Amino acid sequence: MTTPDLRLVPALPEHVDLWMAMRDEPVSRRLMPLEPSTRESLLKRIQESTADLSDPKATSFRWMVELDGRIIGTVAAKELSRFQGRIEIGYMLSSAYHGRGLGTRAVGMVLERLFEWPFLHRVWLTTAADNLASQGLARKLGFTLEGVMREHYFIEGQRKDQQVWGLLRSEWEAARRSLRLSP
Ligand SMILES: CC(C)(COP(=O)(O)OP(=O)(O)OC[C@H]1O[C@@H](n2cnc3c(N)ncnc32)[C@H](O)[C@@H]1OP(=O)(O)O)[C@@H](O)C(=O)NCCC(=O)NCCS
């Protein structure tokens, strides 16, 4: 059996409909605090982000996740502060590909790239308290649950607790060794 070929590719305007469809899946709507959006607003977000980490002015980054030539998800990193050495990440896969370790691999690939910035000290993310897959992914990649913002999310008419998770550079180095991402 061959290992599926998982790659990150830059998010492009042509990916907007796939991204919209993923956001519209019931599992995404149930677990993510998605603000109302339009095709135009998502296109603008793609156009305002880049996958070029060498761009000194960029603060918002987005990749699509490609499996054997098919786009199956997206990973973003936003609100980079070069001064503070921190960035926030977010991620989503199409539900047909959940629970196969692909989310962990794709986000791991993004972390690998982000920590190439020598100034980066910390990556953080938020997730709903009932999003067990996202929490499993975060834990596997070495993140620590740092706190809870009570009833911070409003999702499908319900208030939900928001968890904040953080990953320091030293913790990433330990996690990537245990994930065998590096020698
Ligand atoms: C969150 C998401 C990206 C995770 O990706 P994934 O490929 O499904 O997750 P993985 O298969 O890599 O699983 C990571 C860990 O979480 C655990 N996990 C996965 N799905 C789970 C579930 N439904 N319930 C409990 N644990 C789960 C896995 O067991 C795994 O740990 P293990 O390898 O030690 O068993 C994906 O499920 C998704 O896109 N969900 C909808 C959108 C979303 O919630 N995005 C995140 C918003 S914060």
The ligand as a Gaussian input file, in Angstrom:
#p B3LYP/6-31G(d) Opt

LIG

0 1
 C      -10.651000      19.274000      12.927000
 C      -10.174000      18.479000      11.729000
 C       -9.307000      19.352000      10.813000
 C       -9.301000      17.304000      12.255000
 O       -8.758000      16.607000      11.157000
 P       -8.919000      15.028000      11.043000
 O       -8.108000      14.583000       9.900000
 O      -10.373000      14.700000      11.050000
 O       -8.294000      14.545000      12.432000
 P       -7.190000      13.413000      12.644000
 O       -7.659000      12.154000      11.974000
 O       -5.865000      13.949000      12.260000
 O       -7.307000      13.178000      14.214000
 C       -6.538000      13.854000      15.184000
 C       -6.784000      13.218000      16.529000
 O       -8.100000      13.537000      16.972000
 C       -8.844000      12.355000      17.238000
 N      -10.167000      12.488000      16.629000
 C      -10.434000      12.674000      15.322000
 N      -11.750000      12.759000      15.141000
 C      -12.326000      12.618000      16.354000
 C      -13.674000      12.621000      16.813000
 N      -14.689000      12.820000      15.963000
 N      -13.887000      12.451000      18.139000
 C      -12.876000      12.269000      19.000000
 N      -11.565000      12.288000      18.614000
 C      -11.313000      12.440000      17.309000
 C       -8.135000      11.257000      16.520000
 O       -8.368000      10.068000      17.209000
 C       -6.699000      11.685000      16.467000
 O       -5.968000      11.238000      17.552000
 P       -5.273000       9.767000      17.525000
 O       -4.508000       9.685000      16.248000
 O       -4.426000       9.791000      18.737000
 O       -6.365000       8.780000      17.546000
 C      -11.354000      17.901000      10.910000
 O      -12.043000      16.956000      11.684000
 C      -12.306000      18.979000      10.434000
 O      -12.044000      19.579000       9.410000
 N      -13.430000      19.222000      11.141000
 C      -14.443000      20.203000      10.722000
 C      -13.935000      21.626000      10.752000
 C      -13.317000      21.963000      12.081000
 O      -13.833000      21.599000      13.128000
 N      -12.193000      22.693000      12.025000
 C      -11.476000      23.089000      13.218000
 C      -12.066000      24.288000      13.827000
 S      -11.206000      24.731000      15.318000

